[in-house]
């Protein structure tokens, strides 16, 4: 009886080994096919980045395709609106003699709820502040990094628009504008809250 059991165990081990050996090429080809599919999808399907979304929402605002949910020139009113909507980030103030606050909206950035508000400046320039939970580590490569008081400002130029990102604690902040790059960078650096 033990001889029969031993033979059955031996046959099971041999057939298991043959199965693994026989199916190795199939598993290898299947894995290679999966890698190729992932690479092709990654090449053809572009997932939006923080930069893409910031630039796109600014363009939509400029083209009047993205409206303000609240129109106000009062920063306190805007902060109360954001707080009521569950976004309690401080509103950044620009010189009111030069830059006019127009209002804001609650905006989703990479599916995270954030604040988004607009200023109009001289020569009909527009500025948008955008803040949401996140990290500048999520930004794409290729930024011109400017340093001010030990903080890095990641600057991108896109189709006549300057986008400046920086980190404040757990917030990713951005200033987007159609003004000159130097003016946009200067205003971003001046607006930092520690």
Secondary structure, 3 states (H helix, E strand, C coil): CHHHHHHHHHHHHHHHHHHHHHHHHHHHHHHHHHHHHHHHHHHHCCCCCHHHHHHHHHHHHHCCCCCCCEECCCHHHHHHHHHHCCCCCCCCCCCCCCCEEEEEEEEEECCEEEEEEEEECHHHCEEEEEEEECCHHHCCCCCEEEEECCEEEEEEEECCEEEEEEEECCEEEEEEECCCHHHHHHHHHHCCCC
